[in-house]
Amino acid sequence: MATTAKSSAITSDIAWLKLEALVEGAALATKMLLEVSAPVPMPGPKLNPTPFRAAVICDAASAAPSELVAELQRRTSSTDLFGASAGKGVEATAVEAFEKLRWAVDFPLAVVAV
C-alpha cells in the first residue's frame, strides 16, 4: 500500500491511519523490549584512545617542569624534549624540533611550549 497522501489508489485518511498504526506498533515494540529487559540488539562500539606524540619546547634556563613531562610521558606514546641552548634561541629550537618531527606521521602531534 502506498504511504503518500497524493496516491490515487488510496485516500489521504487511509495513509494517515497507516502511519498512525506504524507509530503505535513501534511504541508497543519498544515498551515490550524494555519490560523484558532484553539486551541491546547491537552493543555500542568499544572506543580506544588515539595514541599521540608530544613535543615539549622549553628554554634551557628553565627546563621543562618535571610534573608536566612525567604526565605527558604517562599519557602519550612518545614524548620528545627540545631545550634551547645558550647559543640558540627558542625560535631556532622550534625550527629544529619541526625538522626532527616533520616526518613523524605515526601519530597526531601535540606541541607544548614552556
C-alpha positions in Angstrom: 0.0 0.0 0.0 1.4 3.4 -0.9 2.0 5.7 2.1 1.7 9.0 0.3 -1.4 11.2 0.7 -1.4 12.0 -3.0 -1.7 8.4 -4.2 -4.6 7.8 -6.4 -5.1 4.2 -5.1 -5.9 5.2 -1.5 -7.3 8.3 0.2 -5.3 10.5 2.5 -7.1 9.4 5.6 -6.1 5.8 5.0 -2.5 6.8 4.6 -2.6 8.8 7.9 -4.2 5.8 9.6 -1.4 3.5 8.3 1.3 5.9 9.7 -0.5 6.1 13.0 -0.6 2.3 13.2 3.2 2.2 12.4 3.9 4.7 15.3 1.7 2.7 17.7 3.5 -0.5 16.7 6.9 1.0 17.2 5.9 2.3 20.7 4.5 -1.1 21.6 7.6 -3.0 20.5 9.8 -0.5 22.4 7.7 -1.0 25.6 7.8 -4.8 25.3 11.6 -4.7 24.8 12.1 -2.5 27.8 9.8 -4.6 30.0 11.6 -7.8 29.5 15.0 -6.1 30.0 16.2 -7.6 26.7 19.8 -6.9 25.8 20.6 -4.3 23.3 20.4 -5.8 19.8 23.8 -4.4 18.9 26.4 -3.4 21.5 28.0 0.0 21.2 31.4 0.4 19.8 34.4 0.0 22.0 36.3 3.2 21.9 40.1 3.2 22.4 42.0 6.4 22.9 44.0 7.5 20.0 47.8 7.4 20.7 49.6 10.7 20.2 53.0 12.1 20.4 54.1 15.2 22.4 56.9 17.6 21.7 57.9 19.9 24.6 59.9 23.0 23.6 61.4 24.9 26.5 64.1 27.5 27.4 67.3 25.8 28.7 67.4 28.2 31.6 64.0 27.0 32.8 63.9 23.3 32.0 60.6 21.7 31.3 58.6 21.1 34.5 59.1 17.6 35.6 55.5 17.1 36.5 54.4 18.1 33.0 56.9 15.8 31.4 56.0 12.9 33.6 52.3 13.3 32.9 52.9 13.6 29.2 55.1 10.5 29.2 52.3 8.7 31.0 49.6 9.7 28.5 51.4 9.8 25.2 53.0 7.1 23.0 56.2 9.3 22.7 57.5 12.4 24.3 60.3 14.5 22.7 62.0 17.2 24.7 63.7 20.2 22.9 65.6 22.7 25.1 67.2 25.9 23.8 70.9 26.1 24.3 72.8 29.2 25.2 73.8 29.8 21.5 70.4 29.3 20.0 67.1 30.8 20.9 63.6 29.4 21.3 62.7 30.1 17.7 65.8 28.1 16.4 64.9 25.3 18.8 61.3 25.3 17.4 62.7 25.0 13.9 65.0 22.2 15.0 62.0 20.4 16.5 60.0 20.9 13.4 62.8 19.4 11.2 63.1 16.4 13.5 59.4 15.8 13.8 58.1 16.8 10.3 58.2 13.2 9.0 56.9 11.6 12.3 53.5 10.9 10.9 52.9 7.8 13.0 50.6 9.6 15.5 48.9 13.0 15.9 51.4 15.5 17.4 50.8 17.9 20.3 53.4 20.7 20.7 53.8 22.2 24.1 55.9 25.3 24.5 57.0 26.2 28.1 
